[in-house]
């Protein structure tokens, strides 16, 4: 437990729930790995109560957490369709959809392939950009310190929903030239959301991922530092086969002895220190 945890307990205070959208329209940059392992580090190392949300139709995060077959409880697909059809949803229905992963001490709501049809269903929904915000009402999330949303790699209505519901945003960026070049559209969308729908959304924080010792990677880090300055996270995540091993075993990196796990521990500490 960190000093911040001790002070918080001593004061009897509970911070507001942080809802962090982990997003990048480019695939393969480490969004799911970051959502899972940052969440686990916050829960295990920092003593936080964490809820993970999968809004990716491929459901990689859900599989990482051990969900692969229907279990009779609602998934994100059913929750979204329910709001689209009725405009409101009972908190009890959302709470019923929350599963618990004992190994990594994480609560989560899984996705499934049918979520790929969400754009069609949401296109005619009343106030379609606020569907997720209505699902994650204060009554549902008030017990959590962090809600982390694993976003799909697309600049569509689901991502707009995630940013509308979020208090913060983390962009994992692979340290390669084309990954950085592709950030313009994403940061422009962020600006549009803050200007119109969600003025409380903080500036996007950038997390360098898949860092290696190549000149390309080092140049990318320099460009990120110049462009994002204070919102570039000081923690970097290196390229490692340990990420694949973790996804196959379902055990978070911070629970095993490896450098990548230490980096995600450092990332969770940085978020707590930054009050992010």
C-alpha positions as CSV (number, residue, x, y, z in Angstrom):
1,X,0.0,0.0,0.0
2,X,1.4,3.4,-1.0
3,X,1.5,6.5,1.1
4,X,-1.4,7.9,-0.9
5,X,-3.5,4.9,0.1
6,X,-2.6,5.4,3.8
7,X,-3.5,9.1,3.7
8,X,-6.7,8.5,1.9
9,X,-7.8,5.9,4.5
10,X,-6.7,8.1,7.4
11,X,-8.8,10.9,6.1
12,X,-11.8,8.7,5.5
13,X,-12.0,10.2,2.0
14,X,-13.0,8.4,-1.2
15,X,-11.8,9.8,-4.5
16,X,-14.2,10.1,-7.4
17,X,-14.2,7.1,-9.7
18,X,-11.7,7.5,-12.5
19,X,-13.1,6.3,-15.9
20,X,-10.1,5.9,-18.2
21,X,-10.6,5.1,-21.9
22,X,-7.6,3.3,-23.3
23,X,-7.8,4.1,-27.0
24,X,-6.0,4.2,-30.3
25,X,-7.5,3.7,-33.7
26,X,-4.5,1.7,-34.7
27,X,-4.5,-2.0,-33.7
28,X,-1.6,-3.9,-32.2
29,X,-0.3,-1.1,-30.0
30,X,-0.9,-2.8,-26.7
31,X,-4.4,-1.5,-25.7
32,X,-5.7,-4.8,-24.3
33,X,-2.4,-5.7,-22.7
34,X,-2.3,-2.3,-21.0
35,X,-5.9,-2.4,-19.9
36,X,-5.5,-5.8,-18.3
37,X,-2.1,-5.2,-16.7
38,X,-2.6,-1.7,-15.6
39,X,-5.9,-2.7,-14.0
40,X,-4.2,-5.7,-12.2
41,X,-1.4,-3.5,-10.9
42,X,-3.8,-0.9,-9.6
43,X,-5.8,-3.7,-7.9
44,X,-2.9,-5.8,-6.5
45,X,-0.1,-3.3,-5.9
46,X,-2.1,-0.1,-5.2
47,X,-5.1,-1.7,-3.4
48,X,-7.6,-0.1,-5.7
49,X,-11.0,-1.5,-6.7
50,X,-11.0,-1.8,-10.5
51,X,-13.6,-2.6,-13.1
52,X,-12.5,-3.5,-16.7
53,X,-14.9,-2.9,-19.6
54,X,-14.4,-4.6,-23.0
55,X,-16.0,-2.8,-25.9
56,X,-13.9,-4.5,-28.6
57,X,-16.0,-7.1,-30.6
58,X,-13.0,-9.4,-30.9
59,X,-13.2,-9.7,-27.1
60,X,-9.5,-10.2,-26.5
61,X,-9.7,-8.6,-23.0
62,X,-12.6,-10.9,-22.1
63,X,-10.7,-14.0,-23.2
64,X,-7.6,-12.7,-21.3
65,X,-9.8,-12.6,-18.2
66,X,-11.1,-16.1,-18.7
67,X,-14.4,-15.4,-20.4
68,X,-14.9,-17.3,-23.7
69,X,-18.4,-18.9,-23.6
70,X,-21.8,-17.4,-22.7
71,X,-22.7,-17.9,-19.0
72,X,-26.2,-16.6,-19.0
73,X,-25.3,-13.1,-17.8
74,X,-25.5,-10.0,-20.0
75,X,-22.4,-8.8,-21.9
76,X,-21.7,-5.3,-23.2
77,X,-23.7,-6.2,-26.3
78,X,-26.9,-6.8,-24.3
79,X,-26.3,-3.7,-22.2
80,X,-25.9,-1.5,-25.2
81,X,-28.9,-2.9,-27.1
82,X,-31.0,-2.5,-23.9
83,X,-30.2,1.2,-23.7
84,X,-30.7,1.7,-27.5
85,X,-34.2,0.1,-27.3
86,X,-35.4,1.6,-24.0
87,X,-33.2,4.7,-23.5
88,X,-32.6,3.7,-19.8
89,X,-31.3,0.7,-18.0
90,X,-31.7,-0.5,-14.5
91,X,-28.5,-0.4,-12.4
92,X,-29.3,-4.0,-11.2
93,X,-29.0,-5.2,-14.8
94,X,-25.6,-3.7,-15.2
95,X,-24.5,-5.0,-11.8
96,X,-25.6,-8.5,-12.9
97,X,-23.3,-8.3,-15.9
98,X,-20.2,-7.8,-13.8
99,X,-18.0,-10.9,-13.4
100,X,-15.0,-11.3,-11.1
101,X,-11.6,-12.6,-12.0
102,X,-10.2,-14.1,-8.8
103,X,-6.6,-14.7,-10.1
104,X,-6.0,-11.0,-10.8
105,X,-8.6,-9.5,-8.3
106,X,-10.5,-7.7,-11.1
107,X,-14.1,-7.1,-11.9
108,X,-15.1,-7.0,-15.6
109,X,-17.9,-6.8,-18.1
110,X,-17.0,-8.9,-21.2
111,X,-17.7,-8.3,-24.9
112,X,-18.6,-10.7,-27.7
113,X,-18.6,-10.8,-31.5
114,X,-22.2,-9.5,-31.7
115,X,-20.9,-6.1,-30.5
116,X,-19.7,-5.5,-34.1
117,X,-23.4,-4.7,-34.9
118,X,-23.5,-2.0,-32.2
119,X,-22.9,0.9,-34.6
120,X,-26.1,0.0,-36.5
121,X,-28.2,-0.3,-33.3
122,X,-26.8,3.0,-31.9
123,X,-27.3,5.0,-35.1
124,X,-31.0,5.4,-34.4
125,X,-30.7,5.6,-30.6
126,X,-31.7,8.7,-28.7
127,X,-28.6,10.6,-27.7
128,X,-26.5,7.8,-29.1
129,X,-23.2,9.2,-27.9
130,X,-24.3,8.8,-24.2
131,X,-25.2,5.1,-24.3
132,X,-22.2,4.0,-22.3
133,X,-22.5,7.0,-19.9
134,X,-26.1,5.8,-19.1
135,X,-24.9,2.3,-18.5
136,X,-22.1,3.3,-16.1
137,X,-24.2,5.5,-13.9
138,X,-22.9,6.7,-10.5
139,X,-25.0,4.1,-8.8
140,X,-23.1,1.3,-10.7
141,X,-19.5,2.6,-10.5
142,X,-19.4,4.5,-7.2
143,X,-17.7,1.6,-5.4
144,X,-14.8,1.5,-7.9
145,X,-11.7,3.6,-7.8
146,X,-11.0,2.9,-11.5
147,X,-13.0,1.9,-14.5
148,X,-10.7,1.1,-17.5
149,X,-12.3,0.8,-20.9
150,X,-10.5,-1.3,-23.6
151,X,-11.6,0.5,-26.8
152,X,-11.8,-0.9,-30.3
153,X,-9.4,0.3,-33.0
154,X,-11.8,2.6,-34.8
155,X,-12.9,6.2,-34.7
156,X,-16.6,5.3,-34.6
157,X,-19.6,5.7,-32.3
158,X,-18.3,3.2,-29.7
159,X,-15.1,5.2,-29.2
160,X,-17.2,8.5,-29.0
161,X,-19.3,6.8,-26.3
162,X,-16.2,5.8,-24.4
163,X,-14.8,9.3,-24.5
164,X,-18.1,10.8,-23.5
165,X,-18.3,8.6,-20.4
166,X,-14.6,8.9,-19.5
167,X,-12.9,11.3,-17.1
168,X,-9.5,10.5,-18.6
169,X,-7.9,9.0,-21.7
170,X,-4.7,7.0,-22.2
171,X,-3.3,6.5,-25.7
172,X,-0.9,3.6,-26.0
173,X,1.5,4.4,-28.8
174,X,3.9,2.0,-30.4
175,X,7.2,3.8,-30.8
176,X,7.3,3.7,-34.6
177,X,6.9,6.5,-37.1
178,X,3.6,5.6,-38.6
179,X,2.0,5.0,-35.2
180,X,2.8,8.6,-34.2
181,X,1.6,10.0,-37.6
182,X,-1.8,8.4,-37.0
183,X,-2.4,10.3,-33.8
184,X,-3.7,13.4,-35.4
185,X,-7.2,12.1,-36.1
186,X,-7.5,10.7,-32.6
187,X,-6.4,13.8,-30.8
188,X,-8.8,15.8,-33.1
189,X,-11.7,13.6,-32.0
190,X,-10.7,14.2,-28.4
191,X,-10.8,17.9,-28.9
192,X,-14.2,17.7,-30.5
193,X,-15.6,15.6,-27.6
194,X,-14.2,18.1,-25.0
195,X,-15.6,21.1,-26.9
196,X,-19.1,19.6,-27.4
197,X,-20.1,16.6,-25.2
198,X,-17.7,16.1,-22.4
199,X,-15.8,19.2,-21.2
200,X,-14.6,17.3,-18.1
201,X,-12.5,14.9,-20.1
202,X,-8.8,15.6,-19.3
203,X,-6.0,16.0,-21.9
204,X,-5.0,12.7,-23.4
205,X,-2.1,11.0,-21.7
206,X,0.3,9.1,-24.0
207,X,1.9,5.8,-23.1
208,X,4.9,4.7,-25.2
209,X,4.6,0.9,-25.8
210,X,6.7,-1.8,-27.5
211,X,9.8,0.3,-26.9
212,X,13.1,-1.2,-28.0
213,X,16.7,-0.1,-28.5
214,X,16.4,0.7,-32.2
215,X,17.0,4.2,-33.6
216,X,13.5,4.3,-34.8
217,X,12.1,3.7,-31.4
218,X,14.4,6.3,-29.8
219,X,13.4,8.9,-32.4
220,X,9.8,8.2,-31.8
221,X,10.2,8.8,-28.0
222,X,11.9,12.1,-28.8
223,X,9.0,13.2,-31.0
224,X,6.4,12.1,-28.5
225,X,8.2,14.1,-25.8
226,X,8.3,17.2,-28.0
227,X,4.6,16.9,-29.0
228,X,2.9,15.9,-25.8
229,X,5.3,17.3,-23.1
230,X,3.6,17.0,-19.7
231,X,1.0,14.5,-20.9
232,X,3.6,12.0,-22.0
233,X,3.7,9.4,-19.2
234,X,7.2,8.9,-17.9
235,X,6.7,5.1,-17.7
236,X,7.5,3.3,-20.9
237,X,6.5,-0.3,-21.8
238,X,9.1,-2.3,-23.6
239,X,8.6,-5.0,-26.3
240,X,8.6,-8.4,-24.7
241,X,7.4,-12.0,-25.3
242,X,6.2,-11.9,-21.6
243,X,3.0,-10.1,-22.8
244,X,2.0,-13.0,-25.0
245,X,2.8,-15.5,-22.2
246,X,0.6,-13.5,-19.9
247,X,-2.4,-13.4,-22.3
248,X,-2.1,-17.2,-22.7
249,X,-1.9,-17.9,-19.0
250,X,-4.4,-15.3,-17.9
251,X,-2.1,-14.2,-15.1
252,X,-1.2,-10.5,-15.0
253,X,2.4,-9.6,-15.5
254,X,2.7,-7.9,-12.1
255,X,2.1,-11.3,-10.5
256,X,5.2,-12.9,-12.1
257,X,8.9,-11.9,-12.0
258,X,9.6,-10.1,-15.2
259,X,10.6,-6.6,-16.4
260,X,7.3,-5.9,-18.1
261,X,5.4,-6.6,-14.9
262,X,7.6,-4.1,-13.1
263,X,6.9,-1.5,-15.8
264,X,3.1,-1.9,-15.3
265,X,3.6,-1.6,-11.5
266,X,5.5,1.7,-12.2
267,X,2.7,2.8,-14.5
268,X,0.1,2.2,-11.8
269,X,2.2,4.1,-9.3
270,X,2.5,7.0,-11.7
271,X,-1.3,7.2,-12.3
272,X,-1.9,7.3,-8.6
273,X,0.7,10.0,-8.0
274,X,-0.7,12.1,-10.9
275,X,-4.2,11.6,-9.5
276,X,-5.1,10.1,-12.9
